[in-house]
């Protein structure tokens, strides 16, 4: 699933390609009886409303909130897109595979959402009511904001002192945007075992974890996201962060810290966790 760096890379691409463009028409092949009555475009009735409110509007800019892409329109509405497991936007790529949603623009180009597994969520809300909307109201603070300092990081995680640190880092109500890939990489860099209990981790180990979080997420953005799975950028190109993994999906490979450690895989809260049993300390 695209995490903060992949979503930010997408947003950066949208601002370079479609910012200022007007939407001439919208079409979708999403349709599901399961979503009848829900406020997303997989419900045909909702899509009619979506199409009416989006068509003819100018794209003011794109932003990110947690793992959501926010596309602000000139009529005071914002398109909210959660790309889920396999979704990604592409611009000016005719005949791109698995396209489920197409925005035709005033320059003759198309912005398309490709989604092989059809899990992505696309909805709409008034821009002025975004933060209070059902889709965003539960989210914690943004980890790359300048005002997100260590004291906030520490206090947010300690809202769940008995939680395993891997799960706490991925809890979107505590910190927004971190998922399976980047939590593994953060903990590897910080030297903390993924099953360590938040309340048992000493302050001297929490501070390096905070620094590692900032460093790893910024690196993910700088490398254009992680494309070990389906993620692609706005040009349909792969990111490169997967070439720099130190823990995630490196089971059986050397830790790389010259400590003799070999990366192991365990399951934490129904999610995979990859770590070095030598240098990543367990606090319980």
Buried (B, 14 or more C-beta within 10 A) or exposed (E): BBBBBBBBBBBBBBBEBBBBBBBBEBBBEBBEEEBEEBBBBBBBEBBEEBBEBBBBBBBBBBBBBBBBBBBBBEEEBBBBBBBBBBBBBBBBBEEBEBBBBBBBBEEEBBBBBBBBEBEBBBBBBEEEEBEEBEBBEEBBBBBBEEEBEBEBBBEBBBEBEEBBBBBBBBBBEBBBBBBBBBBBBBBBBBBBBBBBBBBEBEEEBBBBBBBBBBBBBBBBBBBBBBBBEBBBBBBBEBBBBBEEBBBBBBEEBEBBBEEEBBBBBBEBBEBBBBBBBBBBBBBE
